[in-house]
Amino acid sequence: MTLDYNSLLMALAVSATCLAVTLLGSWFARRSETFLLSCTLGLVLIVSGIVAYGLYVDNPVVAFAVVSFVLFHAGFPIVWGAGYQFRAGRLPRVAVVACALAAMLVSIPPLLIGYDGLAFIADNAAIAAMLVSTAYQYWRARSEAPAPLTGITALYCLTAISFVLCAAVLIADGKMVLGVAPSNWAEDLSLAICIASMTGIGALSLALHQWRLAARHRLDAMTDPLTGLVNRRALFDRYGQGLMGPATAVLIFDLDHFKSINDTFGHAGGDRVLKVFAAELAANCRTGDTAARLGGEEFALVLKEIMPGRAEMVAERIRKAFAGREIYLDDETLACTVSVGVAPGRSTPMDFDAMLSAADKALYAAKRAGRNRIELASHLHAVPAGAARTCS
């Protein structure tokens, strides 16, 4: 082996270490991104494997090769698991262990019985398979951040190809017994590609981390932290600039006697009631509809593609379901109610603010009429006596 090869090995170890430090620092900045910690662990094992392989290059003792294989085949499956965790939100521990054991079983036994050439072919093939699988995980998640994730996918695939070339050259040479570490143009090329890929993946991982932070900040700015519904700002961002047609409706809900709930059970009790109602509202929200918390105990539901008369039915279903809920607070069972104002769309399109105002006026009419009921906006027609929904 030449000094150049050893220098490349050292450079690869440094590059992988830098990537591990980068990912670990990103994890410290945002602990919820646990895939970063998993990937860091995998890289630490890979760096350790590179060090062990470097010892084998200088002194081809089988024990050094075995240690490097074990570390590589533990590290690369964890890196794959981190990719899966990034996409699916959980680390597939059983699959990671199974992949690691399978890779060790196909590569280490030939090494122990003297067929080190065959062992290195299996080693390269197993690593290439893990890298392709890792690339696939990021490719499946590319819609979240197309540019960095496509780049990460490409770099993992390029690295996998370099390992395939290493295996292919060994197969072409037909040497099942080497006695030393493989030395050929494919090995040199693979090391160079690995160094470049580690650097590129590190840079793209930083870009991805920053993108995720920005996306989280945008989401936090549009989400009510207590209920998880969109907030007033997000609601106006979504509908404030457009017109509401005849197949739309705006509903406003206000929890009845909410101040007395806060006074009796404290803000924690009030928050519990708000969460229960928010869950009920979200359960009646179809794809395309929007449920929002306007503030305090006031909520809104914007219905799209709704048939005439259906908005009132949705409002009644939510009102009735919430009134039937038993909420447990401080060893007491609380029954709460809600008043609803409904502003269905008209044949002449209206701006969102006008419909929200109409629904708000209908809500206050429901409050004045005794609460726990729904009222239609007066720009349509008054609900006839006896037809208004009242509490049972």
N, C-alpha and C positions, 0 to 999 in steps of 0.2 A: 504494500500500500504506500502511496506517496503522501508527502506532506500536504499536498493540495486536498486530497480526499479527507484527511484528518481535519484540515482547516474548515472544509465544507461541513463536516459533522459538527464541529464546534459552533459554526455559524448557525446551523439548524437548531442546535440546542438553545442558543441564545435567542434566536427568533421565536421559538416555541415558548421559551420562558417569558419573553416580553409580551406575547399574546396572552399567556396565562395571567400575568400581572395586570394587563389591561382589562381582561374580563373580570378579574377579582375586584379591581377598583370600581368597575361599573356595578358590580353586585353590591358593594358597600354603599354606593350612591342610591341604589334602589333594591332593597332586600327582597321585594316581592318577585323579582326576576330570578328565580332559583335555578333556571337553566344555565345561567352564567356561572354559578357555583359548580354545577355538575360538569360543565365544560372545562372549568379550571382544574378540577380534580383529574379529569381525563388527560389534560395536557401535562400535568405534573407527572403522571405515570409515564406518558410518552417521552418526556424529557429524561426521566430516569432510565427509560429503555435505551435512549440514544447514548447516554453515558455508558451504560453496560455494553452496548454494541461497540462503542469506541474502544473499550478495554479488549473486546474480542478481536477487533481489527489489529491492535498492537500485539496481542497475545492470544492466538486462537485456541483458547481452552473452552471445551464444550460447556462448562458451567456458566461462563459469561454469556454465551449464546442463548442458553436456556433461560437465564434471568432476563435477558433483553426480550426474548419471545413472550415470556409471561407478562412483562410490563407492557409491551406493545399491545398484546391481545387482551389486556385488561383496560388499557387507556382508550384505544380506538372504539370499542363498544360503548364506553361511557360517553365519548364525544357524540356517537350516534344517538345514544339515549338523550343527551342534552338537546339535540336537534328535534327529536320526538317531543321532548318536554316543552320546547319553544312553541311547537305547533299545537300540541294537544293539552298542555298545561300540567302534565304529570310525567314522572320518570318511570319508564317501564322496567323496573328492577329485575323481574324474572327474565325478560327477554335479553336484557344486558348481560346477565350472568350466563344465560344459555349461549349467547353469541360468543362470549369470552371463552367458555369451556370448549365449544366446538372448534374455535380457531386454534386453541392450544392442543387439542387432541389430533388435529390433522398436521400440525407442524412440529411439535416437540418429539413425539415418538421416533420419526425418521432421524431426527438429530441425535437422539440417544443411541440408535443402533448403527450410526456411522454414515448414513445417507444424508449428509448435510446439504448437498445440492438440492435434493428433493425437498428437504425441510425449508430451504430458502424460497423455493418455488411456492410451496404451500403458504409460507409466511407472507410473501408478496401478494398472493392471490387473496388471502383472507383480509389483509389490510385494504386492498383495492375494493373488495366487496363492502367493507364497512364504510369506506369513504363515499362510494356510490350511494349507499343507503342513507348516509348523512345528507348528501346533496339532495336526495329525493325529499327528505323531510323539509328542508328549507324551500325547495321548489314548490311543494304543496302549499306552503304558507306565504308565497310570494305576493299575493293580493294585498297583504298588510302593508308592505313597503317594497314595491316592485324593483326599484333600482338596486338597493343594497342586497336584497335577498337573491335576486338573479345573479349578481356578482359573486356572492358567497357560494351559490350553487355551482357556478362555472369554475370557481377555484377548487372546490372539493372534487369536481369531476376531472379537472386537469391533473390534480395530484393523484387521483386514482389511476388515470391513464399511465402516469409515470411508473407506478408500481406494477401495472400490467406489463409494461415494456421490460421491466427488470425480470419478471417471471418468464416472459417470452424469450428473452435472450438466453436465459439459463436452459430453457427447454430446447432451444435451437442448438445450443452447444452440446446438449446431451450428456452433461456431466452430473451424475447423481452423487458423486463423491468429490468434494473440493479440498477439504482439509484446512481451508482458510476462508475468510470472508469473501464474498463475490467481488470481483473487480472487473468492470467493463464500462463501456460508454453509457449504457443505460443507468447504471448506478450513479455515475457522475451527473447525468442529466436529471435523474430523479431528485438528488439532493438539491440541485439548483432550483428545480421547480418547487420543491417543498419549502425552501427558504423564501422564495418569492410569494408563494401562496400564503404562508404564515403571515407575512407582512401585509398582504392584501386583505386577508380575512380579518386581521386586527383592525385595519383602517375601516373596513366596511362594517365591522361589529360596532365600532365607535359611532359611525354614522347611523347604524340601526338603533343603537341605544339612545342617541339624541332624538331620533325620529319618534321613538316610543315615548320618551319623556314629553316631547311636544304634543304628541297625540293624547297622552294622559292629561296634560294640562288643559288641552282643548275640551276634553271630555269632562273634566272636573268643572270647568267654567260653564258647561251647559247642563250639568246634572245637579239635582237637589241631593245633598249628601245624606240626608236622613232617610228618604224614601227610595232613592235611586231613580226616580222619574226625572224627565227633563224639567228644567226650571223655566221661569217666565221669560228670561232672555232668549233661551233656545227656542221657545214656542214662537216668539215674535220673529226670530231669525228665520224660522222655517215658513211662517205664513204671513208675516207682517207686510211683505211687499207685493203679495198677489191678491187676486180676487177669489172669493168663495162662491162657487156656483150652486145650482139647485140641488145637486146630489151630495151636498156637504151639510154638516151641522156642528154647532158649537154648544157644548154643555158645560155649565159651571156648577160645582158642588161646594157646599159649605157645611161643615160639621155643626150640628145643633148643640148649643149650650157648651161649647168647647171651653170657654173660660172657667166654667164651674168644674170641669174635669181637671184642668190644671190646678185650680185652687184646692181641690179635694185630694188629688193624687200626686200633685207635683208635676214638674215638667217631664220627668221620666215616664209617668203614667200617660201624660198627654202625647208624648212621642210614640208610645206603644199604640195608642189609638190611631194616630196618623199613619203609622206603618201598616196597620191592619186595613185601613181604608185604601191606602195606596195599592196594597196587594189585590184588593177587590177590584179596584179600577183597572189595574194592569191586566187582570184576568179577563176583562171584557174588552180589551183593546186588540183589534184585529191587525193584521199586516196592513200598513198604510195609514192606520189611525195613530193618534198621538195622545198619550196621557201625560199631564204635567201638574206640578205643584206650583201654583201661582204665588203662594206665600201664606204663612200662618196656617189656618185650617181650610184654606180655599184651594180647590183643584179644578182643572179643566180637562175636557176630553174633546178632541177634534175628530169627527167621524168623516171619512171619505167614502164616496161611492155608496151612499146610504139611500135606500128607498124612502119615499114619503111616508111619514108616520112611524118609521122604524126608530128614529132618534128618541122619541118619547118612550118607546118600548125598552130601549137600551137603558135609558135613565131610570125607568121603573124597576128593571131587573136589578140594577146596581143598588138602588135605594132599598129595595125589599131584601136583597141578600145581606146588605150591611146591617139593616135593622134586626135581622135574625142572628147575627153573630154574637156569641158570648165572649166577652173580653175579660180576662182575669187580671185584676189589679189589686195588689195588697190583700190577697185572700178574699177579695170580693168579686162578684160577677157583675160586669157592667154591660148594659145594653145601650148602644148609641144609635143615633139617627142622623140623617143628612137631608138637606134641602137642595133642590136642583132647579136651575134655570136652563131652559132649552131654547136655542135659536136655530131652527132649521133654515137651510138655504132657500132663497127665492129664485124665481125665474129670471129676475134681473140680478146679475152678480153684485155682491157687496164686498167691500174690503174687510179684512179680518178684524180690524179694530172696531168697526161698526157692529159686526156680528157678536163680538165679545161683549160690547157694551149692551147690546140687546139681551144677551143671555144673562148678564149681570143684573139688569133691571128685572128680568123675570125671576131671578133668584131672590131678590129682595121682596118681590111680590109673594113668593112662596114663604118667606120668613114671616111676612106680615099676616099671611093667611093661616098661620099656625105651625109651620115647620113640618118636617118629615113628609114632604110632598114635592111634586114637580109642577112647574108652571111654564107655559109656552110664552115666548116673547110676544109682546103686544102688537108688534108690527105685522103679525100674522092674524091672530084672532085670540080672543080671550077663551080660556078653557071654560066651557059651560058649567054651571052649578051642577054638582053631582058627578061631573066627569073628571074633576080634578082628583088626583091621587092623594089620598090622605093616609095617615098612619093607621094601622089596624089597632 
